[in-house]
Amino acid sequence: MNERIAGEAQSTSRVVERPAWSPAQIFGVAGGVVLVVIGAIALARTGTHFSSIPATHAMAVGLHFTCLSAIVQLGAGVLLLGACVFPMSAKSAMATFGVLLVAWGIVIVADITRLFTMWGYTKGTGIFYIVIGAVLVLAAALSPIFFSSRREVSQESRAAVDTTASGA
C-alpha cells in the first residue's frame, strides 16, 4: 500500500556561509591600484630603455621616475593587489609593504642626490611613499576580520495533496 497523507509538507534546507572579509582588503586594493596606475603611467612615459636608465627620467602625477623605478613600483602594486584576495594575506602584505614603503621613503628623503640619477626620485616621491606606507600599516593594524556565521535557510515546497490508495 502506497499512501501520501494530505497536508504533509516537504521542505528543503541549505546552509549558507559567506567567506571572511576585512576592511583591510579595501585599503590594500586601493593602495595597489594607486601604485599600479602611477607605475604604469610612469613606465609608459619613460619607456623600457634599460641600456641607459639615467636618460629615462619622466614625471607622472607630479612624481619623478626612471624606467627602473617605474617597473619596481608597478611590480609592487601588482603583488599588493594579488595579496589582497584573502583577509589574512591582505593584512600581512599591507603591513609588509607598508613598512617597506615607509623605510624606502625615509631613505629617499634622506639622500636624494644619490637616488636621483638611477631611480629618478625626488623629495616629493619619498614623501608619497611614506604616506602610502603609513596608511597601509595603519589599515593593516586597525582592520578586523569579519567571519561569517553559518545559517540555515529553509524553503517549504508545496504540501502533498495527492492521496492515492491501492486496493480493492
C-alpha positions in Angstrom: 0.0 0.0 0.0 1.4 3.4 -1.1 -0.2 6.4 0.6 0.6 10.1 0.9 -1.2 12.0 3.6 -2.8 15.2 2.7 -1.3 18.3 4.4 2.2 16.8 4.8 4.8 19.4 3.7 8.1 18.6 2.2 10.9 21.0 3.0 14.4 21.5 1.8 17.1 23.4 3.6 20.6 24.5 2.7 23.5 26.0 4.7 24.7 29.4 3.6 28.2 30.5 4.7 29.8 33.7 3.5 33.6 34.0 3.3 35.5 36.1 5.8 36.4 39.6 4.8 38.2 42.6 6.2 38.2 46.4 5.5 42.0 45.9 5.1 41.3 44.3 1.7 39.7 47.5 0.5 42.6 49.6 1.6 45.1 47.1 0.1 43.3 47.1 -3.2 43.2 50.9 -3.2 46.9 51.1 -2.4 47.7 48.5 -5.0 45.7 50.3 -7.7 47.4 53.6 -6.9 50.8 52.0 -7.2 49.9 50.2 -10.4 48.3 53.2 -12.1 51.1 55.6 -11.3 53.8 53.0 -12.1 52.1 52.2 -15.4 51.8 55.9 -16.4 55.5 56.4 -15.5 56.6 53.3 -17.4 54.6 54.5 -20.5 56.4 57.9 -20.3 59.9 56.5 -19.6 59.8 53.6 -21.9 61.7 50.4 -21.3 65.2 51.6 -22.3 67.3 49.7 -19.7 70.5 50.3 -21.6 70.6 53.9 -20.4 68.5 54.1 -17.3 69.7 57.6 -16.2 68.5 59.0 -19.5 64.9 57.9 -19.0 63.7 60.5 -16.5 60.0 61.4 -16.7 57.2 62.7 -14.5 53.9 61.0 -13.6 51.3 62.6 -11.4 53.9 65.1 -10.2 56.4 62.4 -9.2 59.8 61.8 -10.9 60.6 58.3 -12.2 63.1 56.4 -14.3 62.2 53.2 -16.2 63.7 51.2 -13.3 61.7 52.9 -10.6 58.5 52.7 -12.6 58.8 49.0 -13.2 59.6 48.4 -9.5 56.5 50.4 -8.4 54.3 48.6 -10.9 55.5 45.2 -9.7 55.0 46.2 -6.0 51.4 47.3 -6.8 50.6 44.0 -8.7 52.0 42.0 -5.7 49.9 44.0 -3.3 46.8 43.5 -5.4 47.4 39.8 -5.6 47.8 39.5 -1.8 44.5 41.3 -1.0 42.4 38.4 -2.2 42.1 36.9 1.3 41.8 38.9 4.6 44.8 37.4 6.4 47.1 37.7 3.4 45.9 41.3 2.8 46.7 42.3 6.4 50.2 40.6 6.2 51.0 42.1 2.8 49.8 45.5 3.8 51.9 45.5 6.9 55.0 44.3 5.0 54.6 46.6 2.0 53.7 49.5 4.3 56.8 49.1 6.4 59.0 48.8 3.3 57.4 51.8 1.7 57.9 54.0 4.8 61.5 52.8 5.1 62.2 53.4 1.4 60.5 56.8 1.6 62.8 57.8 4.5 65.8 56.7 2.6 64.8 58.7 -0.4 64.1 61.9 1.6 67.4 61.5 3.5 69.6 61.0 0.4 68.0 62.5 -2.7 71.2 63.3 -4.6 72.4 59.6 -4.8 69.0 58.3 -5.7 68.1 60.8 -8.4 70.4 59.6 -11.1 69.5 55.9 -11.2 66.0 55.9 -9.7 64.8 59.5 -10.6 63.4 60.1 -7.1 62.9 63.5 -5.5 61.7 64.6 -2.1 58.1 64.5 -3.2 58.4 60.9 -4.3 59.9 60.0 -0.9 57.0 61.7 1.0 54.5 60.0 -1.3 56.0 56.6 -0.3 55.9 57.5 3.4 52.3 58.5 3.3 51.2 55.4 1.3 53.2 53.1 3.6 51.8 54.7 6.7 48.2 54.3 5.5 48.9 50.7 4.7 50.4 49.9 8.1 47.6 51.7 10.0 44.9 49.9 8.0 46.6 46.6 8.5 46.9 47.1 12.2 43.4 48.5 12.8 41.2 46.5 10.5 39.4 43.5 12.0 38.5 40.3 10.1 34.8 39.6 10.0 33.9 35.9 9.9 30.5 34.8 8.7 28.2 32.8 10.9 26.6 29.8 9.4 22.8 30.0 9.0 20.3 27.5 7.7 17.9 28.7 5.1 14.6 26.7 4.8 12.3 26.8 1.9 9.0 24.9 2.1 7.8 23.3 -1.0 4.1 22.6 -1.9 2.2 20.4 0.5 1.4 17.0 -0.7 -2.3 17.0 -1.5 -2.4 13.9 -3.6 -3.8 10.8 -1.8 -3.6 7.6 -3.5 -4.7 4.2 -2.2 -4.3 0.9 -3.9 -6.5 -1.9 -3.0 -9.8 -3.4 -3.7 
